Amino acid sequence: GAVVSQHPSRVICKSGTSVKIECRSLDFQATTMFWYRQFPKQSLMLMATSNEGSKATYEQGVEKDKFLINHASLTLSTLTVTSAHPEDSSFYICSASYLEGQPQHFGDGTRLSIL
Amino acid sequence: DQQVKQNSPSLSVQEGRISILNCDYTNSMFDYFLWYKKYPAEGPTFLISISSIKDKNEDGRFTVFLNKSAKHLSLHIVPSQPGDSAVYFCASLGGGSNYKLTFGKGTLLTVNP
């Protein structure tokens, strides 16, 4: 069964809207979660590492003010796409591991479409 | 610069035959490799992994081979089943304490009945 839950699965909204995506680890505590983005026919690209109780670590080229990450608890991380524009339309997916070195478990992703 | 490359975007095999999915990497610091399987509208699910100290890992119908000198790994599925039809991602993990995955672009496997 799913160990990482992501919500919502699909969002369609107008340009300028801020969108929040939630990622929950269902039956384990995840001190670290990861946020990825995937464009069509491209690989999953790591955007940021979400750390419980501290600031997220962003990959090069990812705008911190654009993609706000909050790791509020050991089971919840949120990604907020602020003032979204059509170029932000993509597939966003989160993951978490039980322990460092263990395989990451992924949520089912969020398809974001900005009109 | 793609550090993990899956050069075949798609592969089609007959049910019961062997499926071989290939992956190449460029970063010699990678020390752990994973294969994920992804169905449409779902997140990737972990399939099998291999540490760089090994050259083979087997789990049921799935075997992963690692050739460090060639920086190449492959996933063998035998016998292939129609339910194996999915996108397969190769991913690598860097050395050190971080566990950031680097993914290939994926290969769409279609197993025909």
Interface residues (C-beta under 8 A of the other chain):
Chain A: V4 Q6 S9 T32 F34 Y36 K41 Q42 S43 L44 M45 L46 T49 I93 S95 S97 E100 G101 P103 Q104 H105 F106 G107 D108 G109
Chain B: Q2 V4 P9 Y32 L34 Y36 A41 E42 G43 P44 T45 F46 S49 F89 S97 N98 Y99 K100 L101 T102 F103 G104 K105 G106
